[in-house]
Amino acid sequence: MKLARWAAFFVVMVGLGAAGTAYGTGGSRGRPTEARALEDLADRLHDRERSLDRRESTLSGRAEDLAEVERRLDARLTELTALRAELDARLGQLSEQEEARRTDLVRMLEAGKPREMAPMLAAMDAALAEDLVDRMNPTKAGRLLAALPPDRAAALVEGDR
């Protein structure tokens, strides 16, 4: 389609050159030079058009590639968002389970005899033992701390400060 326009342009321009010669403006020597110049111009324009067509197809390909990458990134983002929501839900469940577990441990420590519960509390992780003692009834916690070795009881009490 574009090539046909250039060919029509070329024919018109050559015709004008011939008409100019017919009216005595170009002379017989000027016509071949003008025709050659017009042919060169038409060739350069045609080359430029082909260059622009190649560039356009390259850019079109790049745009398609970018659209595909964007589509894949959107899909991946959706997938990661769903995974994050699932992880948050599971962490919430674990927190609830951990809270229930600690509540059960507090009940067990309060219900047991201090001399029997002291070795278990002494063997626990310091942060967990501290949390459990903080949750206990103060009177029962005092009895349990009295049954612990003095250094361990002091560490649990000083951990609050």
N, C-alpha and C positions, 0 to 999 in steps of 0.2 A: 504494500500500500504506500509506504513512505518512498520506496524506490520509484514508484510510478510518478509521484509528484516531482521528484528530481528529474526524471526523464522528460516530463512535460516542461519543466522549467528550462532544461537544456535545449529542447526543441524551440521554445519561444525565443530564447536568447540567440541561438544560431540564426533563426529567422530574422531577428532584428538586425543582426550583423549583416545578413544578406540584403535586407531592405536598405540598410544604411549604404551599402555598396551600390545598390541600384540607384539610390538618389545622389550618388556622387560624393558621399561624405567619407567613405573609407578608402576608396581607391582599390585597385586590383591587388596591390601588394599587401594591404592591411587586412584583407579578409582571412587568409590562412592563419595569420598570427592571432587575430581575434578569436577565430574558431579554436585554435590550439589553447589559447588562454581560457576560453570558456570550458573546454574539455578538462583542462587542469583544475579549474575551479569546481566543476561538477565532480571530478574524481576526489578532490579533497573534501568536498561536502559529503560525498558518499562514504568516504573513510571515516569522517567525523561521526556520521550517523551510525555506522557500524560500531564504532568505539562507544558511543553513547548507549546503543542497544546492549552491548556486552556489559557495560557498567550497570545498566538498569537490571539486567538479568542477575548479575552478581548481587546487587543490593536486594533484589527480590528474594534470592536464595538465602541471604543473610537474615532478612526479616522473617522468613519462614523458620529458619533455625532458631532465632531468638524467641519466636512464638512457641516453638516446641519446648525449649528450655524453660520458658516461663510457665508453661503448662505443667511440666514435670516438677518444677519447684513448688508450684501451688499444691500439687497432689502430695508432695512430700511434707509440706507445711501442714496440710490437713491431717496427714497421718501422724505427724509428731504432736500435733495438738491433741488428737485423740489419745495417744499414748500418755501424754502428760496428765490428761484428765483421769485416765485409768490409774496411773501411779499415785496421783493425789488421793483418789478414792481408797486405794490399798493402804496408803500411809495413814489415812484417817481410821481405817479398820484396825491397823496395827496399834495406833495410839489408843483406841478404845479398848483393845485387848490388853495392852500393857497397863492401862489404868485399872481395868478389872482385876488383873493379876496382882497389882500392888494393893488394891483394896482387900483382896483375899488374904494376902500375906499379913496385912495389918490386923485383920480379924484373927488370924491364926496366932500371931505373936501376942495379942491381947488375951486370947482365950487360954493359951498354954501357961504352964508354970514358968516363972522367970528363970529358974535354974536350968530348965530343959531348953528354953528358947535362946538363952544367952550364947551357947556355942554356935548355934545356927546364925545368929545376928553377927557374931564376931567373924564368921567365915565369909560373910557377904561383902560385895564391893562397897567401898566407903560411901559413894554417892547414893547407892540404893539403900544402904542401911540408914543413912542420914534422913533420906526422904521418908522411910517407913517410921522412924522414931518421931519425926515431925508430925506425921499423920495420926499417931497414937494418942490415946487418952493420956494426959500428962501424969496422972498417978501411976498408971500401968507402965508408962515409958520410964518413969523414975525407978520403979522396982526392977525392970529389965536392965536398965543401965547399972544399977547397983550389983547385979549378978555378973556383969561383964568384967573382964580384967580392967584395972584402973586406966591403963594407957589407952586402951581401945574406947572406953567410955568417954575419956577426956577428948579424944580425937573426934568422936561423934558429936559431942556437945560444942566443941570449938569450931566445928565445921559450919555452924550456923552464922557465925560472926564474920 
